[in-house]
Amino acid sequence: MSSSPSSPSSPSSSSPLHLAVALDGTGWHPASWREQVARPRDLLTAGYWAGLAAEAERGLLDFVTIEDGLGPQSSHFLEPDERTDQVRGRLDAVLIAARIAPLTHHIGLVPTVVATHTEPFHISKAIATLDYVSTGRAGLRVQITARPNEAGHFGRRTIPRIEAYDSPVVADLFDEAADYVEVVRRLWDSWEDDAEIRDAATGRFVDRDKLHYIDFEGRHFSVKGPSITPRPPQGQPLVTALAHQTIPYRLVARQADLGYVTPHDSGQARAIVAEIRAEQAAAGRAAEPLHVFGDLVVFLDDTEARATARRERLDELAGTPYTSDARIFAGTAAQLADLLEEFAAEGLTGFRLRPAVLGHDLPRITEGLVPELQRRGRFRTAYEADTLRGLLGLARPANRYAAA
């Protein structure tokens, strides 16, 4: 049977789960590009990304995220490396999403956007445009960068070297990201839904009284508005962010519709959800829906032994054991379904899976995990909405300026 969208704030043991897939290069394992199914020569082609999105849509997934950055990928935390045995270089995530949007019909498209060093006005119209091109399936994943070398690409400011993400520098970057999202959201609302009249007989195309200055004045941005792009089909495209500790949890609680978190066991999942809900209440958003998705790297095979052996073989090719901020799972679809249900019982409303090797593990998600969750009554059997917000059970928000 077709499932209905679940409440993002009150999951139950029988609520349908939401699933997303994180697309990055040939997969999340650094040696993934050396697998026969990896197709590294196709990485910079539109067809490669269109194929991944089509496979995810065949599995009825809620959305895909597309990774991006302001510098080449690196195995180091805060600086570039000199490695030549891993994928380096990528296409722009927003442009990938715009290219594949007309080739998909239901799945959400959520490119990564780096708030540091970029302008919210540009991103607001880019994501609004993506929402039009996809007819209401756009979102963004907001991200910061604390890498000094990436600041050097822009020349507008320097970022001092830090040792960890609990630095005051990082706290300031997350505050900047919160303001960034606020500007983007206000710009999306700066045109009322019926601002365009398009009446050829009277010669009136737009009602200027329904375009609004946002007059944002903050420590990081001063933006007058309005946008040049009319209000997106969803009103507010989905805003998402990855969070590992209190400072980014606060960004999720203040500004996001959905946060990705990285618990390694059910106890951590419960504690993280509780902290985000407390931060959400402190931000005055307790009554608003907020999804919390768990991130997992997945190696999926017919047996746990085969999945583990594949991980070990890739580690050997990489020359070092693979580690991740997220829990790394190696096993069968049924075992992964068990783990997802265990984590969901602690308050997670969905999951963003990171396929270790996209060419292998993405089909295992769509052809193995999805049918397993459907058998358990935990996943949709058909798309039940036409927009990304609809798939996630999120209402189309009212325009803040029209209400005023």
C-alpha positions in Angstrom: 0.0 0.0 0.0 1.1 3.6 -0.5 2.3 5.3 2.6 1.4 8.8 3.6 3.9 11.4 4.7 4.9 10.9 8.3 5.1 13.6 10.9 8.7 14.8 11.2 8.5 15.5 14.9 6.7 12.5 16.2 7.8 9.2 14.6 6.4 6.0 15.8 7.6 2.4 15.6 5.5 1.9 12.5 5.9 5.2 10.8 7.1 5.1 7.2 10.8 5.9 6.9 12.3 8.4 4.6 15.4 7.6 2.5 17.9 9.8 0.7 21.2 9.0 -1.0 24.3 11.1 -0.9 26.0 11.3 -4.3 29.7 12.0 -4.3 32.1 11.1 -7.2 32.2 7.3 -7.7 31.3 6.6 -4.1 32.3 7.4 -0.5 35.2 5.0 -0.2 38.4 6.7 -1.6 39.3 3.7 -3.7 35.8 3.3 -5.2 36.9 4.8 -8.5 39.1 1.7 -9.1 36.1 -0.7 -9.1 35.0 -2.1 -12.5 31.5 -0.7 -12.0 32.8 2.8 -11.1 32.9 4.5 -14.5 35.5 7.2 -13.5 35.8 8.4 -17.1 32.2 9.5 -17.0 32.4 11.5 -13.8 32.3 14.9 -15.7 29.4 14.0 -17.9 25.7 14.9 -17.5 24.7 11.3 -18.3 26.6 9.9 -15.4 24.7 12.0 -12.9 21.4 11.6 -14.7 21.8 7.8 -14.4 22.4 8.0 -10.7 19.4 10.1 -10.1 17.2 7.8 -12.3 18.3 4.8 -10.3 17.5 6.6 -7.0 14.1 7.5 -8.4 13.4 3.9 -9.5 13.9 3.1 -5.8 11.2 5.7 -4.8 13.8 7.6 -2.6 12.8 11.0 -1.3 15.8 12.8 -2.6 19.5 12.8 -3.5 22.1 15.2 -2.2 25.1 16.2 -4.4 28.4 17.0 -2.7 30.4 20.1 -3.6 33.2 22.3 -2.2 35.4 25.3 -2.8 38.6 23.3 -3.2 39.8 19.9 -4.4 38.8 17.0 -2.3 41.3 16.2 0.4 42.1 13.4 2.8 43.2 16.0 5.4 40.8 17.7 7.7 41.5 21.4 7.0 44.1 21.5 4.2 44.7 20.2 0.7 46.7 17.0 0.2 49.1 15.9 -2.6 47.4 12.5 -3.3 47.0 11.5 -6.9 45.3 8.1 -6.2 41.9 9.4 -5.3 39.2 11.3 -7.2 40.0 15.0 -7.3 37.9 17.6 -9.1 34.1 17.9 -9.5 31.3 19.6 -11.3 29.2 22.3 -9.7 26.4 20.7 -7.6 23.7 23.2 -8.4 24.3 23.0 -12.1 24.3 19.2 -12.0 20.9 19.3 -10.3 19.5 21.8 -12.8 20.7 19.6 -15.7 19.1 16.4 -14.3 15.9 18.0 -13.0 14.0 17.7 -16.4 15.1 14.1 -16.7 13.5 13.1 -13.4 9.9 13.4 -12.3 9.4 12.8 -8.5 12.7 12.6 -6.7 14.0 15.7 -4.8 17.3 17.3 -5.8 19.4 18.8 -3.0 22.8 20.2 -4.1 25.4 21.3 -1.6 25.9 25.0 -1.2 29.0 26.5 0.6 27.8 29.5 2.5 31.3 30.7 3.4 32.7 33.1 0.7 29.6 33.0 -1.5 26.6 35.4 -1.7 23.1 34.5 -0.5 21.5 36.6 -3.2 23.1 34.4 -5.9 22.2 31.1 -4.2 18.6 32.2 -3.5 17.9 32.7 -7.2 19.8 29.6 -8.2 17.8 27.3 -5.9 14.6 29.2 -6.8 15.4 28.5 -10.4 16.1 24.8 -9.6 12.7 24.7 -8.0 11.1 25.9 -11.2 13.1 23.6 -13.4 12.2 20.6 -11.3 8.6 21.8 -10.7 8.9 21.9 -6.9 11.6 19.3 -6.0 14.5 21.6 -5.0 16.4 21.9 -1.8 19.9 22.8 -0.7 22.4 21.5 1.8 24.2 24.4 3.4 27.8 23.9 4.4 30.7 26.0 5.8 34.4 25.8 5.1 37.1 26.6 7.6 40.0 25.8 5.2 42.4 28.7 4.9 43.4 27.7 1.3 39.8 28.0 0.2 39.6 31.5 1.6 42.6 32.2 -0.7 40.5 31.5 -3.8 38.4 34.6 -3.1 40.9 37.1 -1.5 38.2 38.9 0.5 39.2 37.7 4.0 41.5 35.2 5.7 40.6 32.3 7.9 43.1 31.4 10.6 44.2 27.8 10.9 42.2 25.9 13.5 42.8 22.6 15.2 39.2 21.4 15.7 35.6 22.3 15.0 34.9 23.6 18.5 36.9 26.8 17.7 35.4 30.2 18.0 36.2 30.7 14.4 34.0 27.8 13.5 31.2 29.1 15.7 31.3 32.4 13.8 31.2 30.6 10.5 28.0 28.8 11.6 26.5 32.1 12.8 27.3 33.4 9.3 25.6 30.4 7.8 22.5 31.0 9.9 22.3 34.6 8.6 23.0 33.3 5.1 20.0 31.0 5.2 17.8 33.7 6.7 18.6 36.0 3.8 17.9 33.2 1.3 14.6 32.5 2.9 13.5 36.1 3.0 14.5 36.5 -0.7 12.3 33.5 -1.6 9.4 35.3 0.1 10.2 38.7 -1.4 7.7 38.1 -4.2 4.2 37.3 -3.2 2.7 34.2 -4.9 0.4 36.3 -7.1 2.8 39.2 -7.8 2.9 38.3 -11.5 -0.3 39.5 -13.3 0.7 38.8 -16.9 -2.3 40.7 -18.3 -1.5 41.6 -21.9 -4.8 43.5 -22.3 -3.9 46.0 -19.6 -0.2 45.8 -20.1 0.5 44.9 -16.5 3.0 42.0 -16.0 3.7 42.5 -12.3 2.1 44.1 -9.3 4.9 46.1 -7.8 3.2 46.3 -4.4 3.6 42.6 -4.1 7.4 42.7 -4.3 9.1 43.4 -1.0 12.4 44.8 0.2 13.8 42.4 2.8 16.1 45.0 4.3 18.3 42.5 6.1 21.0 44.1 8.2 23.2 41.7 10.1 26.8 41.3 11.2 27.7 39.3 8.1 25.3 40.5 5.4 23.4 43.6 4.4 20.8 42.8 1.7 18.0 45.0 0.5 16.2 42.8 -2.0 13.8 41.9 -3.5 14.9 38.9 -5.5 14.9 38.9 -9.3 13.2 35.4 -9.3 9.5 35.1 -8.4 8.6 33.0 -5.3 9.6 29.3 -5.9 6.8 26.6 -6.5 7.4 25.2 -3.0 7.4 28.7 -1.5 10.4 27.6 0.5 12.6 24.9 -1.0 14.0 22.4 1.5 16.9 23.7 3.6 19.2 21.0 5.0 22.5 20.8 6.9 24.9 18.2 8.2 25.7 18.5 11.9 28.1 16.7 14.2 28.0 18.6 17.5 26.2 21.4 19.4 27.2 24.4 17.2 25.9 22.9 14.0 23.0 21.3 15.8 22.0 24.9 16.6 22.1 25.8 13.0 19.8 22.9 12.2 17.5 23.9 15.0 17.4 27.6 14.0 17.2 27.4 10.2 16.8 24.0 8.7 13.9 21.9 7.6 16.0 18.8 7.9 19.3 17.9 9.6 21.7 15.0 8.9 23.4 13.6 12.0 26.0 10.8 12.5 25.1 8.6 15.4 27.2 5.4 15.7 24.7 3.5 18.0 21.1 3.9 19.2 22.1 5.6 22.4 23.9 8.3 20.5 20.9 8.6 18.2 18.6 9.2 21.1 20.9 11.8 22.7 21.4 13.7 19.4 17.7 13.9 18.7 17.1 15.1 22.2 19.7 17.9 21.9 18.4 19.1 18.6 14.8 19.1 19.8 16.0 21.2 22.9 17.8 23.6 20.6 14.7 23.8 18.4 12.6 24.8 21.4 15.2 27.3 22.5 15.0 28.8 19.0 11.2 29.2 19.3 10.6 26.6 16.6 9.2 23.8 18.8 5.9 23.7 16.9 7.5 23.6 13.5 8.3 20.3 11.7 12.0 19.4 11.6 13.3 16.1 10.2 16.4 14.5 11.7 18.0 12.0 9.3 20.8 9.6 10.3 23.8 9.3 7.9 25.4 5.9 7.2 28.1 4.8 4.8 26.9 1.5 3.3 28.6 -1.6 1.8 25.7 -3.8 0.8 26.0 -7.4 -0.4 24.2 -10.8 -0.4 26.1 -11.8 2.8 27.9 -9.9 5.5 31.1 -11.8 4.7 31.1 -10.5 1.1 30.4 -6.9 2.2 33.2 -7.0 4.7 35.6 -8.6 2.2 34.8 -5.9 -0.3 35.5 -3.2 2.3 38.8 -4.8 3.2 39.8 -5.1 -0.5 39.0 -1.4 -1.1 41.0 -0.5 2.1 44.0 -2.4 0.7 43.8 -0.5 -2.6 43.6 2.8 -0.7 46.5 1.8 1.5 44.7 2.6 4.7 41.5 1.6 6.5 38.6 3.8 5.6 37.2 5.9 8.4 34.2 8.3 8.4 32.3 10.8 10.5 29.3 8.5 10.0 28.8 4.9 11.0 30.1 2.4 8.4 27.8 -0.5 7.7 28.8 -3.6 5.9 26.2 -6.4 5.5 22.9 -7.4 3.9 19.8 -5.4 3.1 17.9 -7.2 5.9 20.6 -6.3 8.4 20.6 -2.7 7.3 16.8 -2.6 7.6 17.2 -3.9 11.2 19.6 -1.1 12.0 17.5 1.6 10.5 14.5 0.5 12.5 16.6 0.4 15.6 17.8 4.0 15.0 14.3 5.2 14.0 13.0 4.0 17.3 15.2 6.6 19.0 13.5 9.5 17.1 15.2 9.6 13.7 12.7 10.2 10.9 14.8 9.1 8.0 18.2 8.3 6.7 20.7 9.6 4.2 22.8 6.7 2.9 26.3 7.2 1.5 27.0 4.3 -1.0 30.6 3.2 -0.6 30.7 2.4 -4.4 27.9 4.1 -6.2 27.9 1.7 -9.1 27.5 -1.3 -6.7 25.8 0.0 -3.6 23.2 2.3 -5.0 21.4 -0.5 -6.9 21.7 -2.6 -3.8 19.8 0.1 -2.0 17.1 0.4 -4.6 16.7 -3.3 -5.4 17.5 -4.8 -2.0 16.9 -2.4 0.9 13.8 -0.7 -0.5 11.9 -4.0 -1.1 12.9 -5.2 2.4 11.6 -2.0 4.0 8.4 -2.3 1.9 7.9 -5.9 3.1 8.0 -4.5 6.6 5.6 -1.7 5.9 8.2 0.9 6.5 8.6 2.5 3.0 6.4 3.8 0.3 5.4 1.7 -2.7 4.6 4.7 -4.9 5.4 8.4 -4.8 2.5 10.1 -2.9 3.3 13.8 -3.6 4.6 16.0 -6.5 6.9 18.2 -4.5 9.9 17.5 -2.2 8.1 19.2 0.7 5.1 17.0 0.1 7.1 13.8 0.1 8.5 14.8 3.5 5.1 15.8 4.9 6.0 19.5 5.0 3.3 22.0 4.2 3.9 24.9 1.8 4.7 27.8 4.1 2.8 31.1 4.0 4.7 34.1 2.6 6.0 36.2 5.6 5.5 39.5 3.7 2.0 38.8 2.4 0.9 37.8 5.9 2.3 41.1 7.3 
